Each structure stands twice: as C-alpha cells, then as structure tokens.
Amino acid sequence: MNYQTSALWFYSPLYYLAALLCLGLTFFGLSSPLFYLMVMGLAFPVIIAMRLHTLSEAGNAWLIRDRENWLVYVNGIPVQEQRSTLQNPCFATPERLKQFYLRGFGARLIVQLVAVVMLLTQWHDTEWLSVKAVAVAIIFCLLLWLIKSTIGTLRSINAQQWEIQAITSPGGQHWYQAFFSDGKRARSALSQLCSVV
C-alpha cells in the first residue's frame, strides 16, 4: 500500500495556520479543535485509504492510481521515488458505492459530533465575557456548519442526488464512481469525504 490519499494538509499555509491556532487554543483548555483537525486531517484519510486497499485486494473496488515522480531529500541526498496518488475509487455496483459513502460520511458525522461534545464539556466553567468564551462560540458555530454540511451530503447520497459515472476497466468489467456537483464543477466523492472542511 504505497499511495497517499491527498496532498499532505500541512503543505497548505491555511491548514498550517489552523493547526497552529488549534495548538494555541489547547493552552486555554480547548483541545476539541485540535482533536478534530488531527482526526479529520491525518487519521481519517489513512483509515479510508486502508479500507479501500482492503476492498481492492478483495476485488470489491477498483482503485485508479495516478503515478507521480517525486524528488525527496533524505539527509541532504536527493532520492527519486514514485508515488501513487489515490483517485476516486470505483465499485462494482451503484449500491455498493452508495453503501461505502454512507458509512464514510456517517463516520465523519460521528467525529464531528464527538468534537462538539468535547467542546461543550471544555466550556462548562468558562466566564461568559472571556476570550475563551468567544473562541468556544466561534468554534461551536464552525462545527455546527460542518455538521450541517455533512448531513446535507448524507441526504444527497440517500436521495441519489449525485453523479454516478460508469467506467470500463482494461479487463472489460464495469465499475461505478461518484461525484458531487455544485453547478459549476464536479468534485470527486473521495476528496469531499477526506476533506477537513
């Protein structure tokens, strides 16, 4: 299993600043944002990639891999390596595709709800007009917005309001993959599942 699910989140300055901000909030007793960022930014994509790898080995999914050449410096020595980026996976039936994404977005919703519960337990003895209370209010609103977005995605999947594309593999077998469209562009279901926001 030598592929990564997406670009590493800390390569983006926005995510890097968000991680630093969440780390700073832990000094005020708020570890909920750091928990959410670490689980959704690091652990969740790895778990999804491992599950897809298991399904692929069992023949229940087809993983389209995009090979990229990277130049990595190990102790100052340039080393060329080839990485396979995990693209949108394909499943044998639309029902299996729907089942995978319902479970994935359901797990995402559970992580978001755990983050909200953590935040509320860390807020219980905070003064109303303190900096910590303002931070809790902002984080709570952001988490509610993320939960609303995840529930909307789950409803879209359940109502079949997403685009399913049929692909034929080199062996001649038919596979199905999913995309979400906002009218302007289509976004792969895997990238939406593994995104932090």
C-alpha positions in Angstrom: 0.0 0.0 0.0 2.2 2.8 -1.3 -0.1 5.7 -2.1 -1.4 8.8 -0.4 -5.0 9.8 -0.3 -4.4 13.5 -1.0 -1.9 16.3 -0.8 -0.5 16.5 2.7 -2.6 19.0 4.6 0.4 20.8 6.1 1.6 21.9 2.7 -1.2 24.4 2.6 -0.5 27.6 4.6 -4.1 27.9 5.6 -4.2 24.4 7.2 -0.8 25.0 8.8 -2.1 28.3 10.4 -5.3 26.5 11.5 -3.1 23.8 13.2 -1.0 26.4 15.0 -4.2 28.2 16.1 -5.7 24.9 17.4 -2.5 24.2 19.2 -2.6 27.6 20.8 -6.2 27.0 21.9 -5.1 24.0 23.9 -3.3 26.4 26.3 -6.7 27.8 27.1 -8.1 24.3 27.7 -9.7 23.9 24.3 -8.4 20.7 22.8 -11.6 19.9 20.7 -10.4 21.8 17.6 -7.0 20.1 17.6 -8.7 16.7 18.1 -10.9 17.4 15.0 -8.1 18.7 12.9 -5.8 15.7 13.7 -8.5 13.1 13.3 -10.0 14.5 10.1 -6.7 15.8 8.6 -4.5 12.8 9.4 -6.2 9.7 10.8 -9.5 9.6 8.8 -7.8 9.7 5.3 -5.5 7.0 6.3 -8.3 4.8 7.6 -10.3 5.4 4.4 -7.2 4.5 2.3 -6.6 1.4 4.3 -10.3 0.3 3.8 -10.1 1.0 0.1 -6.9 -1.0 -0.1 -8.6 -3.9 1.6 -11.6 -3.7 -0.7 -9.3 -3.5 -3.7 -7.4 -6.6 -2.7 -10.7 -8.5 -2.2 -11.8 -7.4 -5.7 -14.7 -5.3 -4.5 -13.2 -2.0 -5.5 -11.0 -0.7 -8.3 -8.5 1.9 -7.4 -7.4 4.2 -10.2 -3.9 5.2 -9.4 -2.1 8.2 -10.8 1.7 7.7 -10.6 3.8 10.7 -9.8 7.6 11.1 -9.7 8.8 12.9 -6.6 12.3 14.1 -5.6 12.7 13.7 -1.9 15.8 14.8 0.1 16.9 12.3 2.7 19.7 13.7 4.9 20.5 16.1 2.1 20.7 13.4 -0.6 18.2 13.7 -3.4 16.2 10.5 -3.8 13.7 9.9 -6.6 10.7 8.0 -5.7 7.4 7.2 -7.4 4.2 7.7 -5.6 0.7 6.6 -6.5 -2.0 9.2 -5.6 -5.3 7.6 -4.8 -8.0 8.9 -7.1 -11.8 8.5 -6.9 -12.4 4.7 -6.3 -14.8 2.6 -8.4 -17.2 0.0 -7.1 -18.9 -2.9 -8.9 -22.4 -1.7 -8.3 -24.0 1.6 -7.5 -25.5 0.1 -4.4 -22.0 -0.8 -3.1 -20.8 2.7 -4.0 -23.7 4.2 -2.0 -23.1 1.9 1.0 -19.4 2.9 1.1 -20.0 6.6 1.1 -23.0 6.4 3.5 -20.7 4.7 6.0 -17.8 7.1 5.3 -19.9 10.2 5.8 -21.6 8.6 8.8 -18.2 8.1 10.4 -17.3 11.7 9.5 -20.5 12.9 11.2 -19.7 10.9 14.4 -16.2 12.5 14.6 -17.8 16.0 14.2 -20.4 15.2 17.0 -17.6 13.9 19.3 -15.7 17.2 18.7 -18.9 19.2 19.6 -19.4 17.1 22.8 -15.7 17.7 23.7 -16.1 21.4 23.1 -19.2 21.6 25.3 -17.5 19.7 28.2 -14.5 22.0 28.0 -16.8 25.1 28.1 -18.7 24.2 31.3 -16.8 26.5 33.7 -16.0 29.4 31.4 -16.9 33.0 32.1 -19.4 34.5 29.6 -17.3 37.5 28.6 -13.9 36.0 28.3 -11.6 35.3 25.3 -12.2 31.6 25.8 -16.0 32.0 25.6 -15.6 33.9 22.3 -13.3 31.2 21.0 -15.8 28.5 22.1 -18.7 30.3 20.3 -16.7 30.6 17.1 -15.6 27.0 17.1 -19.1 25.8 18.0 -20.6 27.7 15.1 -17.9 26.3 12.7 -18.6 22.8 13.9 -22.3 23.2 13.5 -21.8 24.4 10.0 -19.6 21.3 9.3 -22.3 19.0 10.8 -25.0 20.7 8.6 -22.8 20.2 5.5 -22.2 16.5 6.3 -25.9 15.9 7.0 -26.7 17.6 3.6 -24.2 15.3 1.9 -25.7 12.2 3.5 -29.2 13.4 2.4 -27.9 13.9 -1.2 -26.4 10.4 -1.2 -29.6 8.9 0.2 -31.8 10.7 -2.4 -29.4 9.8 -5.2 -28.6 13.5 -5.9 -25.1 12.9 -7.0 -23.5 12.0 -10.3 -22.6 8.3 -10.8 -20.2 7.7 -13.7 -19.7 4.2 -15.3 -16.2 3.2 -16.2 -15.0 0.1 -18.0 -11.7 -1.3 -16.7 -9.0 -2.6 -19.1 -10.3 -6.1 -18.3 -13.8 -5.2 -19.6 -15.6 -5.0 -16.2 -18.0 -2.2 -15.5 -17.3 0.0 -12.4 -19.0 3.0 -10.9 -17.6 6.1 -9.3 -19.4 9.1 -7.7 -19.1 12.9 -8.0 -20.8 15.8 -6.3 -21.7 18.8 -8.5 -22.4 22.3 -7.3 -23.5 23.5 -10.7 -20.0 24.9 -11.6 -17.7 22.0 -11.2 -17.8 18.3 -10.2 -15.9 17.2 -7.1 -14.9 13.6 -6.5 -16.8 11.9 -3.7 -13.5 10.7 -2.1 -12.0 14.2 -2.0 -15.1 15.5 -0.3 -15.1 12.6 2.2 -11.4 13.1 3.1 -11.5 16.9 3.3 -11.1 18.7 6.6 -13.9 21.2 5.9 
